[in-house]
Amino acid sequence: MNFTFVTLFKNIVEGYFSDSILKRAIEKNIININYLNPREFSDNKHNKVDDSAAGGGAGMVMNPQPLFDALSDLKEQDENVHIVFLTPVAKPFVQNDAKRLSKKSHIAFVSGRYEGIDERVIEEFADEVFSIGDYILTGGELASLVMCDAISRNVDGVLGNCESLDIESFETPLLEAPSFSKPQNFRGFFVSSEYLKGNHSKIRSLKLALSECKTKFFRPEQLLKHRTQSH
Ligand code: ADE
């Protein structure tokens, strides 16, 4: 699967892929990362990519021309590219989106900096527009990395046997039960005893009870959803 990061700040993104699971996926050619810098498409003699906002207001807005030309070029190279814009003014990105988007052959993430991107670019090129949460980042790069990471781990072959996709939080409304490893007694803190006795049906019901507790505490609205679904 191909990912293209359309950004003025390749350095922010690049470091993320230099280690761990996604590095291995790149080495195995399961995912492939490219970068496209709108500045390289600027018609301006100083390669300027932003300007003051029409109608006034603080901050600079990314001009349409460099992005229009960069994205037209990208579409000419691959007509199947799925173009995603990252902005806080958008629908929230959730686990189901990560699973669905993992079936695409090529996703381009367009990150805005400054006060945002000229709306005409979004109107013309966006297949989808996402926010990763109700807070404002200084740019879309981190948001595009969050999406890329969550999508990639659903691509076949990215996770090894040890890192399982089986029962994860957000696959159901309940949050996952807590996990423990060894030793059983760590400085006087014990692993819940049912986890150690090997009775799988008891372990399952304990995990369900713990999941419900966690969900009630952290995400009560999700517990309501779970109860409505299971009746
Ligand atoms: N850019 C700035 N804030 C953002 C957010 N919350 N989600 C996606 N892109 C953003």
Boltz pocket constraint, residues with backbone or C-beta under 6 A from the ligand:
constraints:
  - pocket:
      binder: B
      contacts: [[A, 86], [A, 87], [A, 88], [A, 112], [A, 130], [A, 131], [A, 132], [A, 133], [A, 134], [A, 135], [A, 136], [A, 137], [A, 138], [A, 139], [A, 140], [A, 143]]
      max_distance: 6.0
